[in-house]
Amino acid sequence: MSEYKVDLSSWERKELYEHFLHTEKPFWSATFRADVTELKRYARECHLSFYHVMVWAVSEAMNRTDAFLYTIRPDGIWHLDKRYPSFTYMPENSSLFRIATVDSDVNTPREFCRAAAGITSTQECFLVESKESDQLIFISCLPWIDVTGLTNEGMTDPADSIPRITWGKYEEENGRLMLGMSLEVNHRLIDGIHIGEFYRNFRDVLEHLPQKI
């Protein structure tokens, strides 16, 4: 399905959306923990980057969650066909991060990891401006600490509709690998029930990973 403009007059969310139009900073965040034991094992057995597989899994779950496909544009509300991950990475032998965007349609973890590795190994600038759009998911990682809460920079435009998700260092708890994740969204479009739906979709992605080939 191609993206389309929402008819606000018949949109079921119209009343909630208009309520949050009067909020100067309609952004809010939720932090939660996820069991990534099987994903870590999957990445190891398939010889894939755990970070890249995580980016794939988060993007897959978000694209299965309809509320995350809405965006606010100057001419109204639009429903996107798909969101693409724009994620931080640190080049080898550097302490300065860059931002890579995989805006091609790749369907499997292996295809995604191949595309992500190709971009991060060849990109020579901080980010590629031509890939910036409201179709992105902003993704970052703090692998040095256990993330228990986080806020993002740059969310000053009340119409900013790009979801931001960050995770930290996974910690072993009772033989399982638990990962703290923080998700920041715009309340004009996304409520708690939708973050709950994303979390269920994320767990479903992890529980039904493609066959290892």
C-alpha positions as CSV (number, residue, x, y, z in Angstrom):
1,M,0.0,0.0,0.0
2,S,1.3,3.5,-0.9
3,E,1.3,6.3,1.7
4,Y,-1.9,8.4,1.8
5,K,-3.2,11.5,3.4
6,V,-5.6,11.0,6.3
7,D,-9.1,12.5,6.2
8,L,-9.0,14.3,9.6
9,S,-12.8,14.7,9.7
10,S,-13.4,11.0,9.8
11,W,-10.2,9.9,11.6
12,E,-11.0,8.1,14.8
13,R,-8.1,9.8,16.6
14,K,-9.2,13.4,15.6
15,E,-10.3,14.4,19.2
16,L,-7.1,13.2,20.8
17,Y,-4.9,14.7,18.1
18,E,-6.5,18.1,18.5
19,H,-6.2,17.9,22.3
20,F,-2.4,17.5,22.0
21,L,-2.2,20.3,19.4
22,H,-2.4,22.7,22.4
23,T,0.6,21.0,24.1
24,E,3.9,22.8,23.5
25,K,6.0,19.7,24.0
26,P,3.7,16.7,23.2
27,F,6.6,14.2,23.5
28,W,6.8,11.4,26.0
29,S,8.9,8.3,26.6
30,A,8.7,4.9,28.1
31,T,11.5,2.6,29.3
32,F,11.1,-1.2,29.4
33,R,13.2,-4.3,29.5
34,A,13.3,-7.0,26.8
35,D,14.7,-10.5,26.8
36,V,17.1,-10.7,23.9
37,T,18.7,-14.1,24.8
38,E,17.4,-15.8,21.6
39,L,18.3,-12.9,19.4
40,K,21.9,-12.9,20.7
41,R,22.1,-16.6,20.1
42,Y,20.6,-16.2,16.6
43,A,23.1,-13.5,15.7
44,R,26.1,-15.6,17.0
45,E,25.0,-18.8,15.2
46,C,24.3,-16.9,11.9
47,H,27.6,-14.9,12.2
48,L,25.7,-11.6,12.2
49,S,26.2,-8.3,14.1
50,F,24.0,-8.3,17.2
51,Y,23.6,-4.6,16.9
52,H,22.5,-4.8,13.3
53,V,20.1,-7.6,14.0
54,M,18.6,-5.5,16.8
55,V,18.1,-2.6,14.4
56,W,16.4,-5.0,12.0
57,A,14.1,-6.4,14.7
58,V,13.1,-3.0,16.1
59,S,12.3,-1.7,12.6
60,E,10.3,-4.9,11.8
61,A,8.3,-4.5,15.0
62,M,7.7,-0.8,14.4
63,N,6.5,-1.4,10.9
64,R,4.0,-3.9,12.2
65,T,2.6,-1.4,14.6
66,D,0.2,0.8,12.6
67,A,0.2,3.8,15.0
68,F,3.9,4.3,14.3
69,L,3.3,4.7,10.6
70,Y,1.5,8.1,11.0
71,T,3.4,11.4,10.4
72,I,2.5,15.0,10.7
73,R,3.3,17.2,7.6
74,P,2.5,20.8,6.9
75,D,-0.5,19.8,4.8
76,G,-1.9,17.3,7.3
77,I,-1.6,13.8,8.7
78,W,-0.1,11.1,6.5
79,H,0.0,7.4,6.8
80,L,3.3,6.0,5.6
81,D,3.9,2.8,3.7
82,K,7.0,2.0,5.8
83,R,9.6,3.5,8.1
84,Y,13.3,3.0,7.6
85,P,16.0,2.8,10.3
86,S,18.5,5.6,10.8
87,F,21.0,4.4,13.4
88,T,24.2,5.5,15.1
89,Y,27.4,3.6,14.7
90,M,31.0,4.2,15.6
91,P,33.7,3.6,12.9
92,E,36.6,1.4,13.8
93,N,39.4,3.2,15.7
94,S,37.2,6.2,16.3
95,S,35.4,7.7,19.3
96,L,33.1,9.8,17.1
97,F,29.8,8.4,16.0
98,R,28.1,8.6,12.6
99,I,24.5,8.0,11.4
100,A,23.7,5.4,8.8
101,T,20.3,5.0,7.1
102,V,19.2,1.8,5.4
103,D,16.3,3.0,3.2
104,S,16.2,0.0,0.9
105,D,13.6,-2.8,1.2
106,V,15.4,-5.7,2.8
107,N,13.3,-8.5,4.2
108,T,15.6,-10.8,6.2
109,P,18.1,-10.2,9.0
110,R,20.9,-11.4,6.8
111,E,20.0,-9.1,4.0
112,F,19.6,-6.2,6.4
113,C,23.0,-6.9,8.1
114,R,24.7,-7.1,4.7
115,A,23.2,-3.7,3.7
116,A,24.1,-2.1,7.1
117,A,27.6,-3.4,7.0
118,G,28.1,-2.1,3.5
119,I,27.0,1.4,4.5
120,T,28.9,1.6,7.7
121,S,32.1,0.4,6.2
122,T,32.1,2.9,3.3
123,Q,30.3,6.0,4.5
124,E,32.8,8.8,5.0
125,C,30.6,11.6,6.4
126,F,28.6,12.1,9.6
127,L,25.3,11.5,7.8
128,V,23.9,11.5,4.3
129,E,21.6,14.5,4.2
130,S,19.7,13.2,1.1
131,K,18.4,10.3,3.2
132,E,16.8,12.5,5.8
133,S,13.0,12.3,5.8
134,D,10.0,11.8,8.1
135,Q,9.9,8.1,7.2
136,L,12.8,7.3,9.5
137,I,13.2,5.7,12.9
138,F,16.0,7.3,14.9
139,I,17.9,4.5,16.6
140,S,20.9,4.6,18.9
141,C,22.7,2.4,21.4
142,L,24.7,3.0,24.6
143,P,26.4,-0.4,25.0
144,W,28.5,0.8,28.0
145,I,25.6,1.2,30.4
146,D,22.3,-0.4,31.4
147,V,19.7,2.1,30.1
148,T,16.9,2.8,32.6
149,G,15.7,6.0,31.1
150,L,16.7,8.5,28.4
151,T,15.6,11.6,26.6
152,N,16.6,12.7,23.1
153,E,17.9,15.9,21.8
154,G,16.3,17.9,19.0
155,M,12.6,17.4,19.7
156,T,11.6,21.0,19.6
157,D,9.1,21.0,16.7
158,P,5.7,19.9,18.2
159,A,4.9,18.2,14.9
160,D,8.1,16.0,15.0
161,S,6.7,12.5,14.4
162,I,9.9,10.5,14.1
163,P,10.0,7.8,16.8
164,R,13.3,7.5,18.7
165,I,14.4,4.3,20.3
166,T,17.6,3.6,22.3
167,W,18.9,0.6,24.1
168,G,21.9,0.0,26.3
169,K,24.1,-2.9,27.6
170,Y,22.4,-6.2,28.1
171,E,22.7,-7.7,31.5
172,E,22.4,-11.4,32.5
173,E,19.6,-12.1,34.9
174,N,18.8,-15.7,36.0
175,G,20.5,-17.0,32.9
176,R,18.7,-14.6,30.5
177,L,20.0,-11.5,28.7
178,M,17.9,-8.5,29.6
179,L,18.1,-5.3,27.7
180,G,16.8,-1.9,28.8
181,M,15.1,0.1,26.0
182,S,13.8,3.6,25.9
183,L,11.2,4.7,23.3
184,E,10.3,8.4,22.7
185,V,7.2,9.4,20.7
186,N,4.8,12.2,19.9
187,H,1.5,12.0,22.0
188,R,-0.4,13.5,19.1
189,L,-0.1,10.2,17.3
190,I,0.9,7.5,19.9
191,D,-0.5,6.5,23.3
192,G,0.5,3.9,25.8
193,I,-1.6,1.2,24.2
194,H,0.5,1.7,21.0
195,I,3.8,1.3,22.8
196,G,2.3,-1.9,24.4
197,E,1.5,-3.1,20.9
198,F,5.0,-2.3,19.7
199,Y,6.4,-4.3,22.6
200,R,4.2,-7.3,21.8
201,N,5.2,-7.1,18.1
202,F,8.9,-6.8,19.1
203,R,8.6,-9.9,21.3
204,D,6.8,-11.7,18.4
205,V,9.7,-10.9,16.0
206,L,12.2,-12.3,18.5
207,E,10.1,-15.4,19.1
208,H,9.7,-16.2,15.3
209,L,13.1,-15.4,13.8
210,P,13.7,-16.6,10.2
211,Q,15.3,-20.0,9.8
212,K,19.1,-19.9,10.1
213,I,20.6,-20.4,6.7
